[in-house]
Amino acid sequence: MYATARGDVVVLSTAVGIDHRSATRRLSMRTIARSDDPLVAESLVRTAIDDGGADALCHEIARRVDDEIVGVQVVEERHDLDRFAAGDRSLIRRRVHATCERPG
């Protein structure tokens, strides 16, 4: 049902956390979209980016992050699938669509 052929590079719409050291941290799908389904999470972020709602989504996610996270970014990431499959760093590029701080 979800299977399609992919190229060597995939674009993923997601959100990442920024910690106290300015390092990027992966956020759970539950934190991003209140769902454990990766397709639901990716679709929520993609729609927000496409419809101009990335900033609002960023603030919504920022209200759900734990205390180790000081900020959130809504992003599109380009990943090399061959490198990912080999266990290597796969990120080619990250485009930031919104940045916000965790409230409090």
C-alpha positions as CSV (number, residue, x, y, z in Angstrom):
1,M,0.0,0.0,0.0
2,Y,2.8,2.5,0.8
3,A,5.6,0.8,-1.2
4,T,7.0,2.9,-4.1
5,A,10.4,2.8,-5.8
6,R,12.8,5.4,-4.4
7,G,15.9,7.0,-5.9
8,D,19.3,7.2,-4.2
9,V,18.2,10.4,-2.3
10,V,15.1,10.9,-0.2
11,V,13.6,14.1,1.1
12,L,12.2,13.9,4.6
13,S,10.0,16.6,6.2
14,T,10.5,16.5,9.9
15,A,11.3,18.5,13.0
16,V,14.4,18.4,15.1
17,G,15.3,19.6,18.6
18,I,18.2,21.9,19.5
19,D,19.8,21.1,22.8
20,H,21.7,23.4,25.3
21,R,24.9,22.8,23.3
22,S,23.3,23.8,20.0
23,A,23.4,20.2,18.9
24,T,20.6,18.8,16.7
25,R,18.6,16.0,18.4
26,R,16.0,13.7,16.8
27,L,12.5,14.1,18.1
28,S,10.1,11.2,18.4
29,M,7.2,10.8,16.0
30,R,4.9,11.1,19.1
31,T,6.5,14.5,20.0
32,I,6.3,15.7,16.4
33,A,2.8,14.5,15.4
34,R,1.2,12.7,18.4
35,S,1.4,9.5,16.4
36,D,3.7,6.5,16.1
37,D,3.2,6.3,12.4
38,P,6.1,7.8,10.4
39,L,3.9,8.5,7.4
40,V,1.5,10.5,9.5
41,A,4.3,12.5,11.1
42,E,6.0,13.2,7.7
43,S,2.7,14.1,6.1
44,L,1.9,16.6,9.0
45,V,5.2,18.3,8.6
46,R,5.1,18.3,4.8
47,T,1.6,19.8,4.8
48,A,2.6,22.5,7.3
49,I,5.6,23.5,5.1
50,D,3.6,23.5,1.9
51,D,0.7,25.5,3.4
52,G,2.8,28.1,5.2
53,G,2.1,26.6,8.6
54,A,5.7,25.6,9.6
55,D,6.0,28.4,12.2
56,A,2.7,27.4,13.9
57,L,3.7,23.7,13.9
58,C,7.1,24.6,15.3
59,H,5.5,26.3,18.3
60,E,3.1,23.4,18.8
61,I,6.0,20.9,18.8
62,A,8.0,23.1,21.1
63,R,5.3,22.8,23.8
64,R,5.8,19.0,23.8
65,V,9.6,18.7,24.0
66,D,11.4,17.7,27.2
67,D,13.7,20.1,29.2
68,E,16.9,19.0,27.4
69,I,15.6,20.7,24.3
70,V,15.7,24.5,24.1
71,G,14.5,25.0,20.5
72,V,12.8,23.3,17.6
73,Q,13.3,23.5,13.8
74,V,10.9,22.4,11.2
75,V,13.1,21.1,8.4
76,E,13.4,19.2,5.1
77,E,16.3,16.8,5.1
78,R,17.9,15.2,2.0
79,H,19.4,11.8,2.8
80,D,21.6,9.4,0.8
81,L,19.8,6.1,1.1
82,D,22.9,4.0,0.3
83,R,24.9,5.7,3.1
84,F,22.0,5.3,5.4
85,A,21.7,1.5,4.6
86,A,25.4,1.1,5.3
87,G,25.1,2.8,8.7
88,D,27.0,5.9,7.6
89,R,26.0,9.5,8.0
90,S,23.4,10.1,5.4
91,L,22.4,13.7,5.7
92,I,23.2,15.7,2.5
93,R,21.4,18.9,3.3
94,R,18.9,20.3,5.8
95,R,16.7,23.2,4.9
96,V,15.1,25.0,7.8
97,H,11.6,26.3,7.4
98,A,10.9,27.5,10.9
99,T,12.8,27.9,14.2
100,C,11.3,28.5,17.6
101,E,12.2,28.2,21.3
102,R,10.7,25.9,23.9
103,P,8.3,27.9,26.1
104,G,9.2,28.4,29.7
